[in-house]
Amino acid sequence: MQYLINVIDDRSESGTVEEAAAIDAFNEKLVAGGHWVFAAGLADPSASTVIDGRGDDPV
């Protein structure tokens, strides 16, 4: 079984040094346990494109 962990950051409060260290420790635990698959950041929200395929024509 695989899970996707998605962290959304509005960039106004990106977290403390302690929180970043906790995230690093969590990621290292995933790697050590053989559960790590992939991680990557996304571009700034100003570079985003919204795609909505719920209607007849994708927007």
PDB file with SEQRES, HELIX, SHEET and CRYST1 records, atoms N, CA, C and O in Angstrom:
SEQRES   1 A   59  MET GLN TYR LEU ILE ASN VAL ILE ASP ASP ARG SER GLU          
SEQRES   2 A   59  SER GLY THR VAL GLU GLU ALA ALA ALA ILE ASP ALA PHE          
SEQRES   3 A   59  ASN GLU LYS LEU VAL ALA GLY GLY HIS TRP VAL PHE ALA          
SEQRES   4 A   59  ALA GLY LEU ALA ASP PRO SER ALA SER THR VAL ILE ASP          
SEQRES   5 A   59  GLY ARG GLY ASP ASP PRO VAL                                  
HELIX    1 AA1 VAL A   17  ALA A   32  1                                  16    
HELIX    2 AA2 PRO A   45  ALA A   47  5                                   3    
CRYST1    1.000    1.000    1.000  90.00  90.00  90.00 P 1           1          
ATOM      1  N   MET A   1       0.836  -1.168   0.000  1.00  0.00           N  
ATOM      2  CA  MET A   1       0.000   0.000   0.000  1.00  0.00           C  
ATOM      3  C   MET A   1       0.888   1.241   0.000  1.00  0.00           C  
ATOM      4  O   MET A   1       1.909   1.283   0.687  1.00  0.00           O  
ATOM      5  N   GLN A   2       0.496   2.241  -0.770  1.00  0.00           N  
ATOM      6  CA  GLN A   2       1.249   3.491  -0.815  1.00  0.00           C  
ATOM      7  C   GLN A   2       0.328   4.649  -0.471  1.00  0.00           C  
ATOM      8  O   GLN A   2      -0.875   4.600  -0.725  1.00  0.00           O  
ATOM      9  N   TYR A   3       0.902   5.677   0.104  1.00  0.00           N  
ATOM     10  CA  TYR A   3       0.164   6.878   0.467  1.00  0.00           C  
ATOM     11  C   TYR A   3       0.854   8.094  -0.123  1.00  0.00           C  
ATOM     12  O   TYR A   3       2.070   8.099  -0.311  1.00  0.00           O  
ATOM     13  N   LEU A   4       0.088   9.101  -0.408  1.00  0.00           N  
ATOM     14  CA  LEU A   4       0.615  10.385  -0.847  1.00  0.00           C  
ATOM     15  C   LEU A   4       0.441  11.361   0.308  1.00  0.00           C  
ATOM     16  O   LEU A   4      -0.666  11.546   0.813  1.00  0.00           O  
ATOM     17  N   ILE A   5       1.530  11.978   0.718  1.00  0.00           N  
ATOM     18  CA  ILE A   5       1.472  13.023   1.732  1.00  0.00           C  
ATOM     19  C   ILE A   5       1.705  14.341   1.013  1.00  0.00           C  
ATOM     20  O   ILE A   5       2.769  14.568   0.437  1.00  0.00           O  
ATOM     21  N   ASN A   6       0.714  15.196   1.053  1.00  0.00           N  
ATOM     22  CA  ASN A   6       0.767  16.473   0.356  1.00  0.00           C  
ATOM     23  C   ASN A   6       0.762  17.588   1.392  1.00  0.00           C  
ATOM     24  O   ASN A   6      -0.155  17.673   2.208  1.00  0.00           O  
ATOM     25  N   VAL A   7       1.764  18.427   1.365  1.00  0.00           N  
ATOM     26  CA  VAL A   7       1.855  19.545   2.297  1.00  0.00           C  
ATOM     27  C   VAL A   7       1.634  20.829   1.514  1.00  0.00           C  
ATOM     28  O   VAL A   7       2.374  21.132   0.579  1.00  0.00           O  
ATOM     29  N   ILE A   8       0.622  21.571   1.897  1.00  0.00           N  
ATOM     30  CA  ILE A   8       0.318  22.829   1.225  1.00  0.00           C  
ATOM     31  C   ILE A   8       0.837  23.970   2.087  1.00  0.00           C  
ATOM     32  O   ILE A   8       0.555  24.037   3.283  1.00  0.00           O  
ATOM     33  N   ASP A   9       1.585  24.849   1.479  1.00  0.00           N  
ATOM     34  CA  ASP A   9       2.213  25.960   2.189  1.00  0.00           C  
ATOM     35  C   ASP A   9       1.834  27.251   1.490  1.00  0.00           C  
ATOM     36  O   ASP A   9       2.106  27.419   0.301  1.00  0.00           O  
ATOM     37  N   ASP A  10       1.210  28.161   2.217  1.00  0.00           N  
ATOM     38  CA  ASP A  10       0.837  29.432   1.598  1.00  0.00           C  
ATOM     39  C   ASP A  10       1.984  30.440   1.618  1.00  0.00           C  
ATOM     40  O   ASP A  10       1.802  31.590   1.218  1.00  0.00           O  
ATOM     41  N   ARG A  11       3.129  30.032   2.066  1.00  0.00           N  
ATOM     42  CA  ARG A  11       4.365  30.797   2.080  1.00  0.00           C  
ATOM     43  C   ARG A  11       4.354  31.966   3.059  1.00  0.00           C  
ATOM     44  O   ARG A  11       5.361  32.666   3.168  1.00  0.00           O  
ATOM     45  N   SER A  12       3.258  32.205   3.775  1.00  0.00           N  
ATOM     46  CA  SER A  12       3.254  33.296   4.737  1.00  0.00           C  
ATOM     47  C   SER A  12       3.948  32.889   6.030  1.00  0.00           C  
ATOM     48  O   SER A  12       4.593  33.714   6.677  1.00  0.00           O  
ATOM     49  N   GLU A  13       3.818  31.632   6.404  1.00  0.00           N  
ATOM     50  CA  GLU A  13       4.477  31.112   7.599  1.00  0.00           C  
ATOM     51  C   GLU A  13       4.993  29.719   7.261  1.00  0.00           C  
ATOM     52  O   GLU A  13       4.292  28.729   7.471  1.00  0.00           O  
ATOM     53  N   SER A  14       6.187  29.640   6.751  1.00  0.00           N  
ATOM     54  CA  SER A  14       6.707  28.367   6.251  1.00  0.00           C  
ATOM     55  C   SER A  14       7.187  27.415   7.334  1.00  0.00           C  
ATOM     56  O   SER A  14       7.659  26.323   7.015  1.00  0.00           O  
ATOM     57  N   GLY A  15       7.086  27.783   8.570  1.00  0.00           N  
ATOM     58  CA  GLY A  15       7.469  26.886   9.643  1.00  0.00           C  
ATOM     59  C   GLY A  15       8.760  27.316  10.311  1.00  0.00           C  
ATOM     60  O   GLY A  15       9.545  28.097   9.772  1.00  0.00           O  
ATOM     61  N   THR A  16       8.946  26.780  11.493  1.00  0.00           N  
ATOM     62  CA  THR A  16      10.121  27.105  12.292  1.00  0.00           C  
ATOM     63  C   THR A  16      11.265  26.155  11.972  1.00  0.00           C  
ATOM     64  O   THR A  16      11.088  25.160  11.269  1.00  0.00           O  
ATOM     65  N   VAL A  17      12.423  26.474  12.490  1.00  0.00           N  
ATOM     66  CA  VAL A  17      13.584  25.590  12.346  1.00  0.00           C  
ATOM     67  C   VAL A  17      13.283  24.239  12.988  1.00  0.00           C  
ATOM     68  O   VAL A  17      13.668  23.196  12.461  1.00  0.00           O  
ATOM     69  N   GLU A  18      12.596  24.263  14.122  1.00  0.00           N  
ATOM     70  CA  GLU A  18      12.251  23.018  14.816  1.00  0.00           C  
ATOM     71  C   GLU A  18      11.292  22.168  13.985  1.00  0.00           C  
ATOM     72  O   GLU A  18      11.429  20.946  13.929  1.00  0.00           O  
ATOM     73  N   GLU A  19      10.329  22.812  13.345  1.00  0.00           N  
ATOM     74  CA  GLU A  19       9.388  22.069  12.501  1.00  0.00           C  
ATOM     75  C   GLU A  19      10.090  21.470  11.288  1.00  0.00           C  
ATOM     76  O   GLU A  19       9.795  20.341  10.895  1.00  0.00           O  
ATOM     77  N   ALA A  20      11.008  22.211  10.700  1.00  0.00           N  
ATOM     78  CA  ALA A  20      11.780  21.684   9.570  1.00  0.00           C  
ATOM     79  C   ALA A  20      12.604  20.481  10.004  1.00  0.00           C  
ATOM     80  O   ALA A  20      12.716  19.502   9.265  1.00  0.00           O  
ATOM     81  N   ALA A  21      13.184  20.550  11.203  1.00  0.00           N  
ATOM     82  CA  ALA A  21      13.967  19.423  11.724  1.00  0.00           C  
ATOM     83  C   ALA A  21      13.073  18.204  11.948  1.00  0.00           C  
ATOM     84  O   ALA A  21      13.489  17.075  11.687  1.00  0.00           O  
ATOM     85  N   ALA A  22      11.854  18.424  12.429  1.00  0.00           N  
ATOM     86  CA  ALA A  22      10.923  17.316  12.645  1.00  0.00           C  
ATOM     87  C   ALA A  22      10.525  16.675  11.316  1.00  0.00           C  
ATOM     88  O   ALA A  22      10.405  15.453  11.224  1.00  0.00           O  
ATOM     89  N   ILE A  23      10.324  17.491  10.296  1.00  0.00           N  
ATOM     90  CA  ILE A  23      10.000  16.961   8.965  1.00  0.00           C  
ATOM     91  C   ILE A  23      11.167  16.146   8.428  1.00  0.00           C  
ATOM     92  O   ILE A  23      10.971  15.065   7.873  1.00  0.00           O  
ATOM     93  N   ASP A  24      12.382  16.662   8.592  1.00  0.00           N  
ATOM     94  CA  ASP A  24      13.568  15.918   8.148  1.00  0.00           C  
ATOM     95  C   ASP A  24      13.670  14.580   8.864  1.00  0.00           C  
ATOM     96  O   ASP A  24      13.975  13.563   8.240  1.00  0.00           O  
ATOM     97  N   ALA A  25      13.418  14.571  10.175  1.00  0.00           N  
ATOM     98  CA  ALA A  25      13.485  13.326  10.949  1.00  0.00           C  
ATOM     99  C   ALA A  25      12.427  12.333  10.463  1.00  0.00           C  
ATOM    100  O   ALA A  25      12.698  11.138  10.349  1.00  0.00           O  
ATOM    101  N   PHE A  26      11.236  12.827  10.180  1.00  0.00           N  
ATOM    102  CA  PHE A  26      10.166  11.971   9.666  1.00  0.00           C  
ATOM    103  C   PHE A  26      10.559  11.368   8.323  1.00  0.00           C  
ATOM    104  O   PHE A  26      10.386  10.170   8.097  1.00  0.00           O  
ATOM    105  N   ASN A  27      11.091  12.207   7.431  1.00  0.00           N  
ATOM    106  CA  ASN A  27      11.518  11.719   6.117  1.00  0.00           C  
ATOM    107  C   ASN A  27      12.630  10.684   6.243  1.00  0.00           C  
ATOM    108  O   ASN A  27      12.622   9.677   5.536  1.00  0.00           O  
ATOM    109  N   GLU A  28      13.586  10.924   7.139  1.00  0.00           N  
ATOM    110  CA  GLU A  28      14.678   9.968   7.351  1.00  0.00           C  
ATOM    111  C   GLU A  28      14.140   8.637   7.868  1.00  0.00           C  
ATOM    112  O   GLU A  28      14.656   7.578   7.509  1.00  0.00           O  
ATOM    113  N   LYS A  29      13.112   8.685   8.706  1.00  0.00           N  
ATOM    114  CA  LYS A  29      12.492   7.453   9.209  1.00  0.00           C  
ATOM    115  C   LYS A  29      11.837   6.683   8.057  1.00  0.00           C  
ATOM    116  O   LYS A  29      11.924   5.457   8.000  1.00  0.00           O  
ATOM    117  N   LEU A  30      11.186   7.399   7.144  1.00  0.00           N  
ATOM    118  CA  LEU A  30      10.591   6.745   5.977  1.00  0.00           C  
ATOM    119  C   LEU A  30      11.658   6.075   5.118  1.00  0.00           C  
ATOM    120  O   LEU A  30      11.483   4.944   4.667  1.00  0.00           O  
ATOM    121  N   VAL A  31      12.768   6.784   4.895  1.00  0.00           N  
ATOM    122  CA  VAL A  31      13.869   6.222   4.098  1.00  0.00           C  
ATOM    123  C   VAL A  31      14.413   4.974   4.774  1.00  0.00           C  
ATOM    124  O   VAL A  31      14.581   3.939   4.129  1.00  0.00           O  
ATOM    125  N   ALA A  32      14.691   5.065   6.076  1.00  0.00           N  
ATOM    126  CA  ALA A  32      15.272   3.937   6.818  1.00  0.00           C  
ATOM    127  C   ALA A  32      14.351   2.722   6.807  1.00  0.00           C  
ATOM    128  O   ALA A  32      14.820   1.583   6.809  1.00  0.00           O  
ATOM    129  N   GLY A  33      13.043   2.961   6.795  1.00  0.00           N  
ATOM    130  CA  GLY A  33      12.084   1.865   6.799  1.00  0.00           C  
ATOM    131  C   GLY A  33      11.761   1.322   5.416  1.00  0.00           C  
ATOM    132  O   GLY A  33      10.966   0.391   5.280  1.00  0.00           O  
ATOM    133  N   GLY A  34      12.377   1.901   4.388  1.00  0.00           N  
ATOM    134  CA  GLY A  34      12.128   1.438   3.030  1.00  0.00           C  
ATOM    135  C   GLY A  34      10.801   1.900   2.453  1.00  0.00           C  
ATOM    136  O   GLY A  34      10.297   1.311   1.497  1.00  0.00           O  
ATOM    137  N   HIS A  35      10.230   2.958   3.033  1.00  0.00           N  
ATOM    138  CA  HIS A  35       8.920   3.434   2.591  1.00  0.00           C  
ATOM    139  C   HIS A  35       8.992   4.686   1.727  1.00  0.00           C  
ATOM    140  O   HIS A  35       7.979   5.120   1.178  1.00  0.00           O  
ATOM    141  N   TRP A  36      10.166   5.261   1.602  1.00  0.00           N  
ATOM    142  CA  TRP A  36      10.350   6.495   0.839  1.00  0.00           C  
ATOM    143  C   TRP A  36      10.268   6.196  -0.645  1.00  0.00           C  
ATOM    144  O   TRP A  36      10.940   5.281  -1.121  1.00  0.00           O  
ATOM    145  N   VAL A  37       9.465   6.938  -1.387  1.00  0.00           N  
ATOM    146  CA  VAL A  37       9.361   6.751  -2.825  1.00  0.00           C  
ATOM    147  C   VAL A  37       9.835   7.990  -3.567  1.00  0.00           C  
ATOM    148  O   VAL A  37      10.652   7.890  -4.483  1.00  0.00           O  
ATOM    149  N   PHE A  38       9.333   9.153  -3.183  1.00  0.00           N  
ATOM    150  CA  PHE A  38       9.577  10.349  -3.982  1.00  0.00           C  
ATOM    151  C   PHE A  38       9.251  11.595  -3.164  1.00  0.00           C  
ATOM    152  O   PHE A  38       8.338  11.583  -2.338  1.00  0.00           O  
ATOM    153  N   ALA A  39       9.988  12.650  -3.392  1.00  0.00           N  
ATOM    154  CA  ALA A  39       9.663  13.958  -2.808  1.00  0.00           C  
ATOM    155  C   ALA A  39      10.143  15.043  -3.749  1.00  0.00           C  
ATOM    156  O   ALA A  39      11.204  14.928  -4.362  1.00  0.00           O  
ATOM    157  N   ALA A  40       9.356  16.092  -3.856  1.00  0.00           N  
ATOM    158  CA  ALA A  40       9.750  17.227  -4.692  1.00  0.00           C  
ATOM    159  C   ALA A  40       8.908  18.433  -4.323  1.00  0.00           C  
ATOM    160  O   ALA A  40       7.769  18.307  -3.874  1.00  0.00           O  
ATOM    161  N   GLY A  41       9.479  19.575  -4.518  1.00  0.00           N  
ATOM    162  CA  GLY A  41       8.741  20.809  -4.313  1.00  0.00           C  
ATOM    163  C   GLY A  41       8.099  21.260  -5.611  1.00  0.00           C  
ATOM    164  O   GLY A  41       8.479  20.826  -6.698  1.00  0.00           O  
ATOM    165  N   LEU A  42       7.146  22.117  -5.478  1.00  0.00           N  
ATOM    166  CA  LEU A  42       6.488  22.689  -6.645  1.00  0.00           C  
ATOM    167  C   LEU A  42       6.915  24.140  -6.800  1.00  0.00           C  
ATOM    168  O   LEU A  42       7.484  24.732  -5.883  1.00  0.00           O  
ATOM    169  N   ALA A  43       6.643  24.690  -7.935  1.00  0.00           N  
ATOM    170  CA  ALA A  43       6.959  26.093  -8.194  1.00  0.00           C  
ATOM    171  C   ALA A  43       6.060  26.996  -7.345  1.00  0.00           C  
ATOM    172  O   ALA A  43       5.079  26.541  -6.757  1.00  0.00           O  
ATOM    173  N   ASP A  44       6.405  28.255  -7.296  1.00  0.00           N  
ATOM    174  CA  ASP A  44       5.624  29.242  -6.582  1.00  0.00           C  
ATOM    175  C   ASP A  44       4.192  29.262  -7.123  1.00  0.00           C  
ATOM    176  O   ASP A  44       3.989  29.077  -8.323  1.00  0.00           O  
ATOM    177  N   PRO A  45       3.192  29.483  -6.256  1.00  0.00           N  
ATOM    178  CA  PRO A  45       1.803  29.502  -6.724  1.00  0.00           C  
ATOM    179  C   PRO A  45       1.544  30.453  -7.893  1.00  0.00           C  
ATOM    180  O   PRO A  45       0.631  30.215  -8.683  1.00  0.00           O  
ATOM    181  N   SER A  46       2.316  31.503  -8.013  1.00  0.00           N  
ATOM    182  CA  SER A  46       2.110  32.433  -9.131  1.00  0.00           C  
ATOM    183  C   SER A  46       2.410  31.781 -10.484  1.00  0.00           C  
ATOM    184  O   SER A  46       2.004  32.301 -11.523  1.00  0.00           O  
ATOM    185  N   ALA A  47       3.112  30.654 -10.478  1.00  0.00           N  
ATOM    186  CA  ALA A  47       3.449  29.946 -11.714  1.00  0.00           C  
ATOM    187  C   ALA A  47       2.477  28.802 -12.003  1.00  0.00           C  
ATOM    188  O   ALA A  47       2.690  28.027 -12.936  1.00  0.00           O  
ATOM    189  N   SER A  48       1.407  28.692 -11.205  1.00  0.00           N  
ATOM    190  CA  SER A  48       0.512  27.545 -11.335  1.00  0.00           C  
ATOM    191  C   SER A  48      -0.522  27.727 -12.441  1.00  0.00           C  
ATOM    192  O   SER A  48      -0.815  28.842 -12.874  1.00  0.00           O  
ATOM    193  N   THR A  49      -1.065  26.595 -12.881  1.00  0.00           N  
ATOM    194  CA  THR A  49      -2.160  26.545 -13.842  1.00  0.00           C  
ATOM    195  C   THR A  49      -3.211  25.601 -13.285  1.00  0.00           C  
ATOM    196  O   THR A  49      -2.884  24.493 -12.858  1.00  0.00           O  
ATOM    197  N   VAL A  50      -4.457  26.020 -13.285  1.00  0.00           N  
ATOM    198  CA  VAL A  50      -5.540  25.176 -12.798  1.00  0.00           C  
ATOM    199  C   VAL A  50      -6.159  24.458 -13.986  1.00  0.00           C  
ATOM    200  O   VAL A  50      -6.477  25.077 -15.001  1.00  0.00           O  
ATOM    201  N   ILE A  51      -6.325  23.151 -13.852  1.00  0.00           N  
ATOM    202  CA  ILE A  51      -6.962  22.341 -14.889  1.00  0.00           C  
ATOM    203  C   ILE A  51      -8.185  21.687 -14.263  1.00  0.00           C  
ATOM    204  O   ILE A  51      -8.073  20.976 -13.264  1.00  0.00           O  
ATOM    205  N   ASP A  52      -9.341  21.926 -14.845  1.00  0.00           N  
ATOM    206  CA  ASP A  52     -10.595  21.383 -14.337  1.00  0.00           C  
ATOM    207  C   ASP A  52     -11.242  20.577 -15.454  1.00  0.00           C  
ATOM    208  O   ASP A  52     -11.718  21.146 -16.436  1.00  0.00           O  
ATOM    209  N   GLY A  53     -11.260  19.276 -15.312  1.00  0.00           N  
ATOM    210  CA  GLY A  53     -11.809  18.406 -16.341  1.00  0.00           C  
ATOM    211  C   GLY A  53     -13.193  17.886 -16.023  1.00  0.00           C  
ATOM    212  O   GLY A  53     -13.615  16.881 -16.596  1.00  0.00           O  
ATOM    213  N   ARG A  54     -13.920  18.547 -15.118  1.00  0.00           N  
ATOM    214  CA  ARG A  54     -15.241  18.051 -14.731  1.00  0.00           C  
ATOM    215  C   ARG A  54     -16.327  18.338 -15.756  1.00  0.00           C  
ATOM    216  O   ARG A  54     -17.345  17.647 -15.765  1.00  0.00           O  
ATOM    217  N   GLY A  55     -16.150  19.330 -16.619  1.00  0.00           N  
ATOM    218  CA  GLY A  55     -17.175  19.668 -17.612  1.00  0.00           C  
ATOM    219  C   GLY A  55     -16.907  18.975 -18.937  1.00  0.00           C  
ATOM    220  O   GLY A  55     -16.072  18.075 -19.030  1.00  0.00           O  
ATOM    221  N   ASP A  56     -17.630  19.411 -19.958  1.00  0.00           N  
ATOM    222  CA  ASP A  56     -17.455  18.836 -21.291  1.00  0.00           C  
ATOM    223  C   ASP A  56     -16.099  19.182 -21.891  1.00  0.00           C  
ATOM    224  O   ASP A  56     -15.472  18.352 -22.547  1.00  0.00           O  
ATOM    225  N   ASP A  57     -15.651  20.415 -21.661  1.00  0.00           N  
ATOM    226  CA  ASP A  57     -14.360  20.866 -22.179  1.00  0.00           C  
ATOM    227  C   ASP A  57     -13.428  21.183 -21.017  1.00  0.00           C  
ATOM    228  O   ASP A  57     -13.784  21.973 -20.143  1.00  0.00           O  
ATOM    229  N   PRO A  58     -12.244  20.584 -20.993  1.00  0.00           N  
ATOM    230  CA  PRO A  58     -11.303  20.899 -19.911  1.00  0.00           C  
ATOM    231  C   PRO A  58     -10.938  22.377 -19.932  1.00  0.00           C  
ATOM    232  O   PRO A  58     -10.773  22.977 -20.994  1.00  0.00           O  
ATOM    233  N   VAL A  59     -10.819  22.945 -18.756  1.00  0.00           N  
ATOM    234  CA  VAL A  59     -10.434  24.359 -18.626  1.00  0.00           C  
ATOM    235  C   VAL A  59      -9.036  24.418 -18.040  1.00  0.00           C  
ATOM    236  O   VAL A  59      -8.497  25.506 -17.838  1.00  0.00           O  
TER     237      VAL A  59                                                      
END                                                                             
